[in-house]
Amino acid sequence: MTQDLSPSDRAKYACARRAADFVENGMKVGLGTGSTAAFLVKCLGEMVRDEGLDIQAVPTSSRTAELARAEGITVKTLDEVGLLDLTIDGADEFDAELTLIKGGGAAHLQEKIVATASKRMIVIADASKDVAVLGKFPLPVEVIPFGLEASRALIHDVLSALGYAKTEVTMRMAGDVPLVSDEGNHILDLHLGQITDATQLSAALNQIPGVVENGLFINIASAVVIGHADGTAVTRDLLLGTETSVNVFEADNLFSDIGDDA
Ligand code: 5RP
């Protein structure tokens, strides 16, 4: 049961459980990637099995697709369903404007495509992801394998020109070899410390030919559900200008096998 989860997982579960309430019958839903999104997929799976929730889901990674299918959720490709009603996804960092850093799970390319094909994106995150200034979490940049070192050099040039001096750019590894994304690319992580102008940085990075996409999500998410270990889930909606709080454990009738990562 949820009391067996670590405090961190309880917080992830809380925001995921609350966000699942925004999913309605008949919706086309984008499913994010990562450990928080995995809780969401499990919550939705339970709703499909126990309450007959009828949705079409578009996963943002092979991992999420596998989990969603195992949960009994109907999985479609983005091209099969077209515009989505809602995408719910995790984040590595978010600020007051809901600008995000994503890609800690190397899935930000598909995540950004799916989120921008959605009428609405809701972020689910524990309170540790809420930051005043983005950039402590390294910014993921997906690059094609061809000309990788040339792309890395151009990234350094862009960063220097924008005033990010001595920035470390590291190759994301999977053990001893460079990680390969679902799209067959590699991920460079930019250790920026802080990001002063996300719009400028995102535009400059994406102009480099070998860069496929960076992990900054700007003006994409409109709400965040922030989870806390005590079960509190705070929903901050930028469009409505509201902040509401519920405790998901107070009405908890939930499954016992939750807790494994996607
Ligand atoms: C994957 C992502 C994830 O949403 C992000 O890394 C957060 O993951 P977690 O919920 O495991 O902390 O962007 O590419």
Boltz pocket constraint, residues with backbone or C-beta under 6 A from the ligand:
constraints:
  - pocket:
      binder: B
      contacts: [[A, 32], [A, 33], [A, 34], [A, 35], [A, 36], [A, 37], [A, 89], [A, 90], [A, 91], [A, 92], [A, 101], [A, 102], [A, 103], [A, 104], [A, 105], [A, 106], [A, 107], [A, 108], [A, 111], [A, 124]]
      max_distance: 6.0
